[in-house]
């Protein structure tokens, strides 16, 4: 359905006083820096990463709500990167977005019916009676039942979960083929999340839409997604089927995220890998591997060369030099030594193998609620 090829999004940054005095240009912020990703019909792909990694910017670029600096967005093989006017309106009818904050994405002056009907009016779909019928159907599918209780309400009369269901109905009323869900449950209480996730999974099963599910929560991605793409500093560093990626990560950043994933069983808790330092400035991305400044497994080649995406089979890719040979990642050392070569690193990591072998598996066999 959707394919991203080398997608790049950069934003101009205002010059500092020192840059103005010295006549220097301000480096642009490379929010999305060469993303390759596919989303198939009826598939849920989770885009996971820390705040500031470029997830939301990628989602907004797919819906064409932001600038695109380079690369391509293909919809069923057609390049939609630079379409305008009528073609862009037709494209947005097929690709919709759910924003993170339902308190901000809904107009407090408009009723639920008016909010959900607005996309139909913009697209010129149906007469008044037909739009009313489609609005009711969308509210029903979003879990606002009975519909008569919600039609004439305003956002301030709804709970957080109900507001997010209205946002889902607004996106689904056009019956799109692709849905970008940007942190759709992060603003909700835990008790409400399962209901919203069930609505989205039901819509996928009933309509066969593809969903790009943006989240910072890897455990949530594992729960709902067919595939997971891990993003760091504007680039996807690992992607693969959810079960396989969680059981056997092939990038140190993915492994660090998994190490802090909560487990309901105290006997199966893992040793946490807390990354040191902060994510680098996206306007000053480090040379070599962009993760090397925080990586516990770094060696000299990481600082000098940016790794390509290594194909690992089973639909998996990893942008890490340690994944080049297709071998599993070694365990993180107790300290983060600065080693001269990959072979030296593997030799050092072997010393911790006995301790690591006592660690239980990350994954419980049943991940679905």
Long-range contacts (C-beta under 8 A, 24 or more apart in sequence): 1-39, 1-40, 1-41, 1-75, 1-76, 1-177, 1-178, 1-210, 2-38, 2-39, 2-62, 2-73, 2-74, 2-75, 2-95, 2-178, 2-210, 2-212, 3-37, 3-38, 3-39, 3-72, 3-73, 3-74, 4-35, 4-36, 4-37, 4-38, 4-58, 4-62, 4-71, 4-72, 4-73, 4-74, 5-36, 5-71, 5-72, 5-73, 5-74, 6-34, 6-35, 6-36, 6-70, 6-71, 6-72, 7-32, 7-34, 7-35, 7-36, 7-37, 7-58, 7-61, 7-68, 7-70, 7-71, 7-72, 7-73, 8-32, 8-33, 8-34, 8-35, 8-68, 8-69, 8-70, 8-71, 9-54, 9-57, 9-58, 9-61, 9-66, 9-67, 9-68, 9-69, 10-69, 11-67, 13-283, 26-283, 27-283, 27-284, 28-283, 29-282, 29-283, 30-234, 30-282, 30-283, 30-285, 31-57, 31-234, 31-282, 32-57, 32-58, 32-61, 32-234, 33-233, 33-234, 33-235, 33-282, 33-285, 34-71, 34-234, 34-235, 35-71, 35-231, 35-234, 35-235, 35-236, 36-236, 36-309, 37-229, 37-236, 37-239, 39-178, 39-210, 39-211, 39-212, 40-210, 41-177, 41-208, 41-209, 41-210, 42-204, 42-208, 42-209, 42-210, 43-210, 43-211, 43-226, 43-227, 44-200, 44-201, 44-204, 44-210, 44-211, 44-213, 44-224, 44-225, 44-226, 44-227, 45-210, 45-211, 45-212, 45-213, 45-225, 45-226, 45-227, 45-228, 45-229, 46-213, 46-214, 46-215, 46-220, 46-221, 46-222, 46-224, 46-225, 46-227, 46-228, 46-229, 46-242, 47-212, 47-213, 47-214, 47-215, 47-229, 47-231, 48-215, 48-216, 48-217, 48-218, 48-221, 48-228, 48-229, 48-230, 48-231, 48-257, 49-216, 49-230, 49-231, 49-232, 50-216, 50-232, 50-279, 51-216, 52-279, 52-282, 53-231, 53-232, 53-233, 53-234, 53-279, 54-231, 54-233, 54-234, 54-235, 54-282, 55-182, 55-214, 55-215, 55-216, 55-231, 56-100, 56-182, 56-183, 56-214, 58-214, 58-231, 59-97, 59-180, 59-182, 59-212, 59-214, 60-97, 60-182, 62-95, 62-178, 62-180, 62-212, 63-92, 63-95, 63-96, 63-97, 63-180, 64-88, 64-91, 64-92, 64-95, 65-97, 75-178, 89-122, 89-123, 93-123, 93-174, 93-176, 94-174, 94-176, 94-177, 94-178, 95-176, 95-177, 95-178, 95-179, 95-180, 96-171, 96-172, 96-174, 96-176, 96-178, 96-179, 96-180, 97-171, 97-179, 97-180, 97-181, 97-182, 98-164, 98-167, 98-168, 98-171, 98-179, 98-180, 98-181, 98-182, 98-184, 99-167, 99-182, 100-182, 100-183, 100-184, 100-186, 100-187, 101-187, 102-155, 102-160, 102-163, 102-164, 102-166, 102-167, 102-187, 103-155, 103-160, 103-163, 103-187, 105-167, 106-155, 106-163, 106-166, 106-167, 107-155, 108-154, 108-155, 108-156, 109-154, 110-154, 111-151, 111-152, 111-153, 111-154, 112-139, 112-144, 112-150, 112-151, 112-152, 112-153, 112-154, 112-158, 112-166, 113-151, 113-152, 115-155, 115-166, 115-170, 116-166, 116-169, 116-170, 116-173, 117-173, 118-170, 119-170, 119-171, 119-173, 119-174, 120-173, 120-174, 123-174, 125-174, 134-173, 135-169, 135-173, 138-169, 138-170, 138-172, 138-173, 139-165, 139-166, 139-169, 141-169, 141-172, 141-199, 141-202, 141-203, 141-206, 142-166, 142-168, 142-169, 142-172, 142-199, 143-195, 143-199, 144-169, 159-192, 160-187, 160-188, 160-189, 160-192, 161-188, 161-189, 161-192, 161-195, 161-196, 164-188, 164-192, 164-196, 165-196, 165-199, 168-196, 168-199, 168-200, 168-203, 172-203, 175-207, 176-209, 177-209, 177-210, 178-209, 178-210, 178-211, 178-212, 179-203, 179-209, 179-210, 179-211, 179-212, 180-211, 180-212, 180-214, 181-211, 181-212, 181-213, 181-214, 182-214, 183-214, 183-215, 183-216, 184-213, 185-220, 186-215, 186-216, 186-217, 193-220, 194-369, 197-223, 197-224, 198-369, 200-224, 218-246, 218-257, 218-258, 218-261, 219-261, 219-262, 222-246, 222-261, 222-363, 222-367, 223-367, 223-368, 223-369, 227-315, 230-254, 230-257, 232-279, 232-290, 232-291, 233-279, 233-280, 233-282, 233-285, 233-290, 233-291, 234-282, 234-285, 234-290, 235-290, 235-319, 236-317, 236-319, 237-291, 237-318, 237-319, 237-320, 238-316, 238-317, 238-318, 238-319, 238-320, 239-315, 239-316, 239-317, 240-312, 240-314, 240-315, 240-316, 240-317, 241-314, 241-315, 241-316, 243-363, 243-367, 244-314, 244-316, 245-316, 246-362, 246-363, 247-361, 247-362, 247-363, 248-328, 249-329, 250-312, 250-316, 250-318, 250-320, 250-322, 250-323, 250-328, 250-329, 251-291, 251-318, 251-319, 251-320, 251-323, 251-329, 252-291, 252-295, 252-296, 252-297, 252-320, 252-322, 252-329, 252-332, 253-291, 253-295, 255-329, 255-332, 256-296, 256-332, 258-362, 259-332, 261-362, 263-362, 263-364, 264-364, 265-364, 267-360, 268-360, 268-361, 268-364, 270-359, 270-360, 270-362, 271-359, 273-332, 276-336, 289-319, 289-320, 289-321, 295-336, 296-332, 296-333, 296-336, 297-322, 297-329, 297-330, 297-332, 297-345, 297-349, 298-336, 298-338, 298-339, 299-338, 299-339, 299-340, 299-341, 299-342, 299-344, 299-345, 300-339, 300-340, 300-341, 301-341, 301-342, 331-355, 331-356
